[in-house]
């Protein structure tokens, strides 16, 4: 992986990171102030975390995760938040803690938080 590209003004949310190599995007992750469109008590939320299938299994997801955590710390946040109805077990293995479950389109969706303070 060549590097991680960042968009935005560098001082506020949202932030979008992309892992790329030789001009090709390998994966992305975003940090948003809330999960949906409405302001919330919990912030910031990790969204659009995706690695293209042919690049999976090479640590790109971990590199993007470390990069978004570092950016959130730089912005002064002590926790990250995420919501999922598919990868809760993976996130728990990576240090995330479930704290709430909501109904999302008839399916349970776990809300998780991860402490990131130094």
C-alpha positions as CSV (number, residue, x, y, z in Angstrom):
1,X,0.0,0.0,0.0
2,X,1.4,3.3,-1.1
3,X,-0.3,5.6,1.4
4,X,-3.5,6.9,2.9
5,X,-5.0,9.9,1.4
6,X,-7.1,12.4,3.5
7,X,-9.8,14.8,2.4
8,X,-11.3,17.7,4.2
9,X,-9.8,20.7,5.8
10,X,-7.9,18.8,8.5
11,X,-9.6,20.4,11.4
12,X,-13.1,19.1,11.5
13,X,-15.5,16.3,10.5
14,X,-16.3,14.7,8.2
15,X,-12.9,13.1,7.3
16,X,-12.5,10.6,4.5
17,X,-9.4,8.4,4.2
18,X,-8.5,6.2,1.2
19,X,-5.8,3.6,1.0
20,X,-4.2,3.6,-2.5
21,X,-1.4,2.1,-4.5
22,X,-0.2,3.1,-7.9
23,X,-3.2,5.4,-8.3
24,X,-5.8,2.7,-7.5
25,X,-8.0,3.0,-4.5
26,X,-7.8,-0.1,-2.3
27,X,-10.3,0.9,0.5
28,X,-11.9,3.7,2.3
29,X,-13.1,4.9,5.7
30,X,-14.9,8.0,6.9
31,X,-15.3,9.7,10.2
32,X,-18.6,11.6,10.6
33,X,-20.1,13.6,13.4
34,X,-23.1,11.3,13.7
35,X,-24.4,8.0,12.4
36,X,-27.2,9.3,10.1
37,X,-28.3,12.8,9.2
38,X,-29.5,13.8,12.7
39,X,-27.2,15.2,15.4
40,X,-26.6,12.7,18.2
41,X,-25.0,12.5,21.6
42,X,-22.3,10.0,20.6
43,X,-19.6,11.2,18.2
44,X,-17.6,10.6,15.9
45,X,-18.9,7.6,13.9
46,X,-16.8,5.4,11.7
47,X,-18.6,5.0,8.4
48,X,-18.0,3.8,4.8
49,X,-15.3,1.4,6.0
50,X,-14.7,-0.8,3.0
51,X,-11.8,-2.7,1.4
52,X,-12.4,-3.8,-2.2
53,X,-12.6,-7.7,-2.2
54,X,-9.5,-8.3,-4.3
55,X,-7.4,-6.4,-1.7
56,X,-8.8,-8.1,1.4
57,X,-6.5,-10.2,3.6
58,X,-3.5,-7.9,3.2
59,X,-3.9,-5.7,6.3
60,X,-5.5,-2.7,4.5
61,X,-8.5,-2.7,6.9
62,X,-6.1,-2.6,9.9
63,X,-4.1,0.3,8.3
64,X,-7.3,2.3,7.6
65,X,-8.5,1.5,11.2
66,X,-5.2,2.8,12.7
67,X,-5.3,5.9,10.5
68,X,-8.9,6.8,11.3
69,X,-8.1,6.3,15.1
70,X,-5.1,8.6,14.8
71,X,-7.1,11.2,13.0
72,X,-9.9,11.1,15.6
73,X,-7.3,11.4,18.4
74,X,-5.7,14.4,16.6
75,X,-9.2,16.0,16.5
76,X,-9.5,15.5,20.3
77,X,-11.9,12.5,20.5
78,X,-11.5,9.9,23.2
79,X,-13.9,7.3,21.6
80,X,-15.0,6.1,18.2
81,X,-18.5,4.8,17.5
82,X,-19.7,2.4,14.9
83,X,-22.9,0.5,14.0
84,X,-23.2,-2.9,12.3
85,X,-25.5,-5.8,11.7
86,X,-22.8,-7.9,10.1
87,X,-19.3,-7.6,11.6
88,X,-19.9,-7.2,15.4
89,X,-17.7,-10.2,16.3
90,X,-14.8,-8.9,14.2
91,X,-15.1,-5.4,15.8
92,X,-15.2,-6.9,19.3
93,X,-12.0,-8.9,18.6
94,X,-10.4,-5.5,17.6
95,X,-11.3,-3.7,20.8
96,X,-14.8,-2.4,20.2
97,X,-17.5,-2.7,23.0
98,X,-21.2,-3.1,22.2
99,X,-23.3,-0.7,24.1
100,X,-26.7,-0.5,22.5
101,X,-28.9,-2.4,20.0
102,X,-31.4,-0.7,17.7
103,X,-33.9,-2.1,15.2
104,X,-32.8,-1.2,11.7
105,X,-35.2,-2.2,9.0
106,X,-36.5,-5.1,11.0
107,X,-33.0,-6.4,12.0
108,X,-31.0,-5.8,15.1
109,X,-28.1,-3.4,14.7
110,X,-25.3,-3.2,17.3
111,X,-23.8,0.1,18.3
112,X,-20.2,-0.2,19.4
113,X,-17.6,2.2,20.9
114,X,-13.9,2.0,21.0
115,X,-11.7,3.9,23.5
116,X,-8.9,5.6,21.6
117,X,-7.3,8.0,24.0
118,X,-3.6,7.6,24.5
